[in-house]
Amino acid sequence: MVTSTHESSHRIFQDHPEVLAPVFEALGLPPPAKATIEALTPDATEIKPLERRVDTVLKVEPSEGDGFLIAVEAQTARTPGKGFSWSYYVAHLHAKYGMPVLLVAVCKNRSTASWAAGPFECRVRTWTTQSTRPFVLGPDNVPEITDESVVARQPALATFSAIVHSDSANAAAILELLARGMRSFDRATAKYWCEWLEVGLENTPVRETWRELEKMVATYFPGRGTLFEETYLEGKAEGKAEGKAEGKAESILSVLDKRGIPIPEAIRDRITTCTDLDTLTLWFDRSLTATTAEDLFADG
């Protein structure tokens, strides 16, 4: 089952490639900010019959040296046969785009991180035909944020770090510092990063801790059961359904805006005038991965 923690652990790279800083540093490359980074389709399926989909695929054109692909996989636990899938992803993407591929595995605990580092080999007796060695981002190389000023300067890295370290003994302290740091943001920015974090912490022991700390910054994430959604909706004495629809419409527009996706006036009107909650929830889910505003209405 794909969880919100899984989704946020790789989708953050699509919207905020600066989170790749530890990878670029380890490879001796200039910072991600100096590179051109483009999200590609994660589909790694051949003619069928078996569907294979990489979590996130990025095309990187660094300011120095040749371009390459980064395939990001969020891995919350050891999974039998996953090494075979990863080897397939790398080979397929290499053949399809003709570019070298760096496989990055995001792990929250050291046991999974150690396993994910591989190598995963295809071998016959002493001969290794193929060896896949993921670059692992985990508790050992994603720094814990211990300075509030880092939250203000690098909110994406701070949020990602909190998700990666959500299983650590210091998780509560990390979240408390993050909440304090977010108080320096304007309301819209604080709302945006609090939403990322609460959804990313779903199914983790510290999610309730964060929900308490979240009161400092009052966030709203319709359709995901976050703290601000509850307080916002409970406060509606009248027009409750209308309030829900309005909130979801606003969140769809906010996500598209934050992701830099242009919103034609006709589409903006269609979103804001819609009152069907199921439809708005569907559009909201699609807004997280859409490349154009029209993608919200893929099936008409």
N, C-alpha and C positions, 0 to 999 in steps of 0.2 A: 504494500500500500504506500502510495506517495504521500508524505506528510507535508505540512506547511514548513516545518523545519528543513526538510529536504529541499523544497522549492526555493526558499529564501537563501539557502546556502549556496546555490549556484546562480540564481537569477540576478543577484546583486552585481555579479560581474558584467552582465549585459548593460545595465544602466550606469554602473560606476566601476569602470575598469581600473581606476586608481587603486582598488583593493588588491590588484595583482602586484603591488609594489614589492612584497617579499620575494615573489617569483623572479621578477626582473633583477632585483638586487643579487639573488643567488646565481643568476645566469650572467652577471656582469654586464647587463644592458642598461641604457639610460632609463630614467623613470618612465612609467606608462604615459605620463602627461605629454611626453615628447614623441609618442608613437601615434600612428593612425590605427584605431581599433574598430573593427566592424563586426557586428553579430551576423552569423550565417545560419541557415536552416540546420537544426539539429538532426534532421532525418538521415539515417545511415542505412536505409533499406534498399535492397536490390529489388528486382522485378517483383517481388513478394517472395515466398509466401510468409516469411517470418519478419515481423516488424522489429526494427532495432532503432532506438532513438537515444542519441547522446543528450545529456542534460543541457549543456550550453556549448556552442562552438563559436570561437572568435577568430577573425583574421587579423593578424598583427603586422603592420609595416613599421618597424622601428626606425628611429632617426638615424641609426647606424646599423649597417649590415642588412642581410636578406630577410624577407618576410617569412612568416611561419603561421601555423594554426595552433590555437590552444583549445583543447577539448576539456571541459570542466565537468567532473562527475562528483556529486555529493554522495558520500558513503557513510551511513550512520552505524553500520555494523558489518561484520564479515558476511559475505554472501557466496555460497558455493557456486562455482562456475562463472563468477564475475570476471575473473582473469581472462577467460575465453572471450567474453563480450568486449572487454577493453582492447584486447589484441585485435579483434575484428574492427572496432571503431577506428583504431589507429591506421590499420592497413587500408580500410575503405576510404578514409578521408585523405590519406596520402595519395592513393591512386586517383581519386576523384578530382582533387585540386592541384596535384603535382607539387605540393609544398610539404616540408617537414612538419611533423605534428608533435606538440608537447601535450601529454596527458596530465592533467592536474586533478588529484583526488582531494576533496575537502572532507576532513574527518574531525569529530569532536572529542574522541578519546584516544589515548596512546596505544591501546591494544589494536584498535581498528587501523590506526595510522601506521603502525609497524607492519601489519599484514598487507595493507594497501601499497606499501612501497615495493612489493614484489621481490625479485623479478618473477613474472609469470611466463613460463617457457613452453615452447613447443619443441620437443626434442625426441630423437630416436637414439636410444642408448647414450653414447657420449657426445652425439652431435646435436647442437642446438640450432634449429632452423630459424626460430624467431624468439625474441626475448622482449617483453614489455615491462618497462620500469616507470611507473607513474611518479610525478613530482607531487609529494604530499604536503598539503597545507593543513597543519593541525596544531595541537597545544604546544609542541616543541619549537615551532618556527613562526607562529603568528603571535606577536607580542601581546601580553596583557596590557591594557590601558590603565596607567596609574597616575596620569596627569590630566586634570580637567581641560587644560589648554589644548591638548591633543584632540579632544572631542570637538572643540570649536574649529580647529584647523582641518581635521580629517574625520568628519562624521561618518563617512562610509567605512573606513578602516576600523573606527571605534565600534561601530555597530556590528560589523562582521566579526571582530575580535570577541565581542560579548557572546555571540552565537557559538563560535568555536569553543570558547571556554565555559560554556553553560553547564558542563558536567564537572567542572573543577571545584575544589574546595573553596576557592576565592570568588566563585561566581556571584554571590550576593554582594560582596564588596565592590566588584567590578561594575555591577548594575547600579549600585548606589552612586558611584562616581560618575557614571554615564548620565544618570538622571540629573545630577547637579550641573554637569557640563551642558546639558541640553537647555537649561534655564536661560542660557545666554543667547539662544536662538530667537528669531521672531516666531510668532505662533505657527505660521504655515510650515516653516522649516522643522520646528520641533515636532509638529504633528506628523510630518512625513517620515522622520526617522524613528519616532516612537512606534509608528505603525509597522515599519519594517521589523523592528525588534520584537514587538509582541507576537506578531505572526511567526517570526523565526524561532521563538522560544516555545511555541506550542508543543505539547507532549514532553516538556522537560520539567524537572522538579522546581526550577526557579521561575516558572512563568507567573505563579501567584505572587512571588516576591516582587517581580517587575510590575504587576498590576497595582500593587500598593505604592510603589515608587512613582508610577505613572501619574499619580494624582498631582505631582509637581508640575506636570506639563500638559495634562488633559488632552488626550488624543482621541481621534475618531476614525474608525475603520469599518464602515457599514458592511454587514454581511459576514463579519469574521468574529463577532462576539467580543470585541475589545472594550476596555473600560469606558471610553468616551461614548461609544455607541450606546451602552447601557444607560449612562447618566443623561445623555442627550434625549434618548427616546422616552425614558421614564419621566422626563420633565415635560413632555407634551401632554397637556390636559385635554386638548382638542386637536382634531385633525391628525391623529396618530399615524394612520396609513400614509397620509400626504407628507408628513414629516419624514417617514422612512424613505419614501420615494425621492423626496427632495435631497435628503442626505446622500443617498446612493448616487444620484445624478451628479451631485457636486464632487463626490469622490472619483467618479469616472473621469470627469473633466480635469480634476487635480492630478490624477495619475498620468493622463495623456500629456498634460502640460509639463509635469516634472520630467517626463521622458522625452520632451522636445518634439512631440508629434503634433503637427498643425491640425487644427480643428476648424473645418469650414463652418460658416454660420448656419447652413442648413442642418448639418449634423449636430451642432451644438443645440439648436432648437429641438431636434428630434429627441435628444437625450433629456433635456430639461423639461419637456412637456410630457414625457412618458410617465405613466402612473402605475404600470404593471411591475410589481416588485420582482417577480421571477425573471422577467425580461431584463430589468436593470441589473440584477445579480449576475446574469449571464454576460451582459455587456461589461460589467466590472471585471469579472474573471478574465475576459478576453483582453481588456485594456492592459493587463500586466505583461502581455507578450506581443500585442499588436504592433505592426510596423507602420500602419497607416490608420487613420480614424475609421476608414471604410471597413477595416477588418472586423470591427465590432459586429457588423451585420453580415457575416460571411454566408449565412444560410438564408438571407433575406429577411 
